[in-house]
Amino acid sequence: MRTKSRLRRTISKWANPDEAEARDLRKTFSGDGVICIGDAPDREPVRLRGTLRTVTLRPRGGVPALEAELYDGTGTVTVIWLGRRRIAGIGPGRALEVQGRVSIQDGHRTLYNPRYELL
């Protein structure tokens, strides 16, 4: 009986659309010199790839700031470009590679003013 429940759990995991999307993203964005967002160390230079889930304009201290959530199937990081209201090509669903240093702000992983490349 225990084997049957383990089998059902495995099938359910593979049939779950969220898990399937995460698996596809992990395969798509793995590469040479690229670190998974879930494994990215804090305060060290990193190169990350993922898909933008959300892009919002959220002023910080009276300065415009473009904020986006980057997801690669292993985790998320908030990417913030200070002084920008918009960036051509940056929008939800867009694949992106960013380079910078990950920091922790209010319990969330954050990357300020990274270098970026549209994929």
N, C-alpha and C positions, 0 to 999 in steps of 0.2 A: 504494500500500500504506500509506503514511503517513497519508493521509486516512481510511482505514478504521479504523486504530487510534485516531485522534483521535475519530472518530465513536463507536467502542465505548467509549472513556473517558467521553465526554459522556453517552452512554446509561447507562452504569454509575453515573455520578455522580447522575443524575436518578432512577435506580431504587433507589439506596441509601436505606434507611429512615431512617438517621441524618441524612443530608443533607436529606431531605424534611422531617423534623421541624425541623431548624435553619432551613430556608427558611420554613416556616410560622410559626415563632416570631418570626423577623425581621419578617415582614409584620404579625403580630398586635401586636407590642409597639413598633413604630415609631409615633411621634406627635410632636405639637408640644411642644417643650421637653424631650423625652426623649432621652437619649444612649444609644447602644449600649454594652453593657458592655465590648466589645473596644476601643472608642474613648474610654472614660472617662479623663479626666486624673487624675493623683494629686494629692491635697491641695487640690482645688478642689471647691466645692459642685456636686453632680450630682444628677440625677433619673433613676433607672433603673427599667425594668420587666422582668419575667421570670417564670419558673415556678420554684418551689422543687423542687429535686431531692431533697435530703435535709434532715432536721431532727433534730438530736441535742442531748442535754443533756451538756455537757462543762464541768465546773467549771474555773475558771481562778484559781489562787492562793487556793483555798478558797472562792471565790465562785461560786454557780451561774451558768451562762451557757448560753443557748439559742443554738445555732449552726445556720445553714442555708446551703445552697448555692443561689444564684440564677443561673439560666441563661436567656439570651435568644436563643441561636442564634449569637451572635458571640463569646461568652466566658462565664466564670463569675466570680462574686465571692462570698466568704464573708461572710455577714451575721451579726453577733454582738450579741445583747442581753444585757448584763451584769446580774446580779441577778435574772434571770428563769428560772423552771423551765419554764414553758409560757406561751403566748399563745393565747387563744381564736381559732380560725380559721387559725392558722399550722400547716400540715402539708404533707407531700410532695404535689406536683401542684397546689398552690394558686398562682394568679396573684397577683402582688404588685407594687406600686410603692413604691420606697424613695427617700429623700432623705438625703444626708449627704456626707461626704468620704471618698473612697477612699484607703486607705493600703496599704503593702506590709509584710506581717508574714511572716517566714520564707519569702520568695519567693512568697507568695500574696497576691492582692488581697483586702483586707478592709474592711468597713464596720462600724464600731462604733456601737451604739445609734441606728440611723437612725430617722427618721420613716417611717411606713409606712402604706399604704392597701391594703386587700384589694380585688382586682378581680374 
